[in-house]
Amino acid sequence: MTIKDKLAAQKIYLFLAALFITSLVVSNLIFQKFFYWYPFDIEIFGFKLFEISVGILPYPITFLITDLISEIYGKKRANQVVIAGIFASVFSLLIIWAAHSVPAIPNSPVNDTLFSNVFGNSAIAVFASMTAYLFAQFIDIQVFHFWKKLTKGKHLWLRNNFSTWFSQFIDTFSVVFLLCAFKILPWDSFKGLLISGFLFKVLVAFFDTPFLYLGVYLFRKRFNLNVNEEIDLI
């Protein structure tokens, strides 16, 4: 690979990392708003299926990106993005804490009460999300590369879906459990939110498979990569 190609690959990697980190941080900030996605009018444990937090919307993007980075740049680069995402989440939490500690002026469009209502639970949410996310993302990468090695780089759909399904269940269970344990959410919503969140992520993983194939195809065509070949940025 030429120096020009390596620079182009490095630039794309940075853009993917930026999308990953933005999706992760934003999902932690907007989680308190819930909505009802209603392709099916089904109730489970007295809870409407797909009544979920808006924070779940950008979150599956992170798993698509780590799978793409794992496939093209390798396990090490994918783990680096995960660690960078954790750092960004902690840093965003510090910014929120600093903003919360400064008293609002009387004519501020957003007063202290409103700010606290929107961002007051962010610390717990970020902690819960990061704890779950840390386990889920590393598991996703490990499972992805397990299947990649087992299939010798073939059957991309298999490792994309199996790694995401397994890791997303762990992520959803951990987040909902911690939010209920910290009394941000009531325990009677635990089962419904767990099933709704997990099934939603499974559907997203299924539908994002063509986009992963497209991304891998474009990378291999642009950088003349063979099946199972990875880009070494160093």
Buried (B, 14 or more C-beta within 10 A) or exposed (E): EEEEEBEBBEEBBEEBBBBBBBBBBBBBBBBBEBEEBEEEEEEBEEBBBBBBBBBBBBBBBBBBBBBBBBBBBBBBBBBBBBEBBBEBBEEBBEEBEEEBEEEBEEEEEEBEEEBEEBBBBBBBBBBBBBBBBBBBBBBBBBBBBEBBEEEEBEEBEBBBBBBBBBBBBBBBBBBBBBBBEBEBBEEEBBBBBBBBBBBBBBBBBBEBBEEBEEBBEEBBEEBEBEEEEBBEBE
